[in-house]
Amino acid sequence: QLQLVESGGAVVQPGGSLRLSCAASGFSFRTYTMTWYRQAPDQERELVATIAAVVPGQIRYANSVKGRFTISRDNARNTVYLQMTNLKPEDTGVYFCSVLIPPSRFFGQGTQVTVFS
């Protein structure tokens, strides 16, 4: 059974840092691209960062997080990370990790990140 379990969300002040983790199981983690999404209140879910299966593989970021967030993966631990620095109030939302295994995209339950002073 496929599972994606996010952790690491918290309440932080602007300028702070967090590292999110997503533990994956139930599929061949090392062969799939992994993606972080986020969803702010009353907003659509948006792509934050994605990392291809092969490391060093293709990595892409949303323009809003370039230079502040870093996605990485540890295939030995079946885990994908999102290191977030210089956090801003607009980074507030629920962060989800995701994998596309055609024909379906799977999401975890999410972890809440709140940035406010």
C-alpha positions as CSV (number, residue, x, y, z in Angstrom):
1,Q,0.0,0.0,0.0
2,L,1.4,3.3,-1.1
3,Q,2.0,5.8,1.7
4,L,3.5,9.3,1.9
5,V,3.9,10.7,5.4
6,E,5.0,14.3,5.7
7,S,6.5,15.9,8.9
8,G,8.3,18.9,10.1
9,G,5.7,21.6,9.8
10,A,5.6,24.3,12.5
11,V,4.9,27.8,13.4
12,V,7.9,30.1,12.7
13,Q,8.6,33.8,12.5
14,P,9.5,35.5,9.2
15,G,13.1,34.8,8.2
16,G,13.1,31.5,10.0
17,S,13.9,28.0,8.6
18,L,12.2,24.6,8.5
19,R,13.0,21.3,7.0
20,L,10.1,19.1,5.9
21,S,10.4,15.4,5.4
22,C,8.3,12.9,3.5
23,A,8.7,9.2,4.2
24,A,7.5,7.1,1.3
25,S,6.6,3.4,1.2
26,G,4.7,0.9,-1.0
27,F,6.3,1.8,-4.3
28,S,9.8,1.8,-5.9
29,F,10.8,5.3,-4.5
30,R,14.1,5.6,-6.3
31,T,12.5,5.3,-9.8
32,Y,10.0,8.1,-9.4
33,T,10.1,11.9,-9.5
34,M,9.0,13.4,-6.2
35,T,7.2,16.7,-5.8
36,W,6.3,19.1,-3.0
37,Y,3.1,21.1,-3.3
38,R,1.5,23.6,-1.0
39,Q,-2.0,24.9,-0.5
40,A,-2.7,28.2,1.3
41,P,-6.2,28.9,2.8
42,D,-8.7,29.5,0.0
43,Q,-6.0,29.0,-2.7
44,E,-5.4,26.3,-5.2
45,R,-2.7,23.7,-4.6
46,E,0.5,24.8,-6.2
47,L,3.8,23.1,-7.1
48,V,6.7,24.2,-5.0
49,A,9.6,21.9,-6.0
50,T,10.2,18.7,-7.9
51,I,13.2,16.4,-8.1
52,A,13.7,13.7,-10.7
53,A,14.4,10.1,-9.9
54,V,18.1,10.1,-10.8
55,V,20.3,12.2,-8.6
56,P,21.8,14.6,-9.6
57,G,18.6,14.8,-11.6
58,Q,16.4,17.6,-12.8
59,I,15.3,19.9,-10.1
60,R,12.7,22.6,-10.5
61,Y,11.3,25.3,-8.2
62,A,8.4,27.7,-8.3
63,N,9.7,31.2,-8.9
64,S,8.4,32.3,-5.5
65,V,10.7,29.9,-3.7
66,K,13.9,30.0,-5.8
67,G,16.9,30.7,-3.8
68,R,15.2,30.0,-0.5
69,F,14.0,26.4,-0.7
70,T,16.0,23.3,-1.5
71,I,14.6,19.9,-2.4
72,S,16.6,16.8,-1.9
73,R,16.1,13.1,-1.7
74,D,17.7,10.1,0.1
75,N,16.9,7.0,-1.9
76,A,18.4,4.8,0.8
77,R,15.8,6.1,3.3
78,N,12.9,6.5,0.8
79,T,12.6,10.1,1.9
80,V,12.3,13.4,0.2
81,Y,13.1,16.7,2.0
82,L,12.3,20.3,1.6
83,Q,14.7,22.7,3.3
84,M,13.0,26.1,3.6
85,T,14.9,29.3,4.6
86,N,14.1,32.9,4.8
87,L,10.4,32.0,5.3
88,K,7.8,34.6,4.5
89,P,4.2,34.9,5.6
90,E,3.1,34.0,2.1
91,D,4.8,30.6,2.5
92,T,2.0,29.7,5.0
93,G,0.0,26.7,4.0
94,V,-0.3,22.9,4.1
95,Y,2.7,21.2,2.4
96,F,2.2,17.9,0.6
97,C,4.6,15.5,-1.0
98,S,3.4,13.8,-4.1
99,V,4.3,11.1,-6.6
100,L,2.8,10.5,-10.0
101,I,2.4,6.8,-10.8
102,P,0.3,6.8,-14.0
103,P,-2.5,7.1,-14.2
104,S,-2.8,8.5,-10.7
105,R,-1.1,11.3,-8.6
106,F,-0.8,10.4,-5.0
107,F,-0.5,12.9,-2.1
108,G,0.3,12.6,1.6
109,Q,-1.9,14.0,4.4
110,G,0.2,17.2,4.5
111,T,2.0,19.2,7.2
112,Q,1.1,22.7,8.3
113,V,3.6,25.5,7.9
114,T,2.6,28.8,9.5
115,V,4.8,31.9,9.2
116,F,3.9,34.9,11.2
117,S,5.4,37.3,13.8
